[in-house]
Amino acid sequence: MQKHFIGGVRPGSIIAQDVYGSDGVLLIKKGSMFREQYIPRFIDAGVQEIFIEDNGNMTPETIASIRKSLNIQDVIHDKTRTHAQSQIKKTMLKFKSVTNADIQRIGQIVEDMIDQLLDKKDFVFALSQLRSVDDYTYQHSVNVGVLALIIGIDLGLEKEQLKQLGMGAILHDIGKIMVPEEIIKKPAKLTAEEFSEVKKHTEYGYEILIQTEIPEEAAKIALHHHEKFDGTGYSRGLKNTKIPLFARIVSVADVYDAMSNDRVYQRKSSPDKVYREITHQGDRHFDTQIMETFARHINIYPTGTGVILNSGHRGIVLYQNKLYPESPIIRVFLPKEKDVRRLYFDLDLSLNTKWHIIDTF
Ligand SMILES: [Fe+2]
């Protein structure tokens, strides 16, 4: 346990003692995770220093070396992912137009992705660990493409349909190039007017794509990817299977990937929260069959994820428990001062019900 000035506490640190304001009111309980947004509240309440848990033997170097040794593999090749990201970036940064040459290049990338995915027997999607907020839109577009293809393959779509699905999924947000950048990048909640401006990206996207040689089925993904199964979405308020199949697939992939990552205005949710939220929203917002298909290919805690346990210890996910996805096998790091001989131990959470994951980092 160490004492730190509020300004020097790293977000994600575990608070080691209950924190009270100068009026004696409890501000936050021990064991909670420190977040940057607490700082003004603590300062207002007269708190200058707090105690945080020592990270023990878990240094950034040990985390990096474990992740390296786990040989975490992406479902598509790094080269394909990088190529896809730079292609979508180029397409979106061009002056509000998409050419047939862009469409052909994206079509080629999607064919490569399909071949690589079909090559794998059992693909489980693992989110890349590091993503920059700046390149969020491009990384998100590619992830939505990969996730949509995984669902499409499991649903038994033909190769040509998969190609249309993948292209439309990668380009689903292309209409955002027509929405003012200050609204897209606004680091706060949008006003009602701004939100109605953002909603137009679905119409804009369809108008842009329909002028190219992309098949209409793919262009319709841009128009309908914010429709909800119960009819409460946009742009047309379509219900149930009136929403085109490809758009139903992309809406699941889109919401999942958006929630799993830091955005300009919102920090990411932990993988288990995303998983639960998305399966709860299930019957109202999504096509249940598509969601169940999707859930089979998602790890709640992908290998290599940093986790925080209810005991305050930190660890790294080593392996999955196929039957108990919420209880993986983890390497737990011990506090430095307690045991100099042992740096860590490995723990199967499915066999130790006393321990469970409360957050990720
Ligand atoms: Fe969108």
Boltz pocket constraint, residues with backbone or C-beta under 6 A from the ligand:
constraints:
  - pocket:
      binder: B
      contacts: [[A, 172], [A, 173], [A, 201], [A, 225], [A, 226]]
      max_distance: 6.0
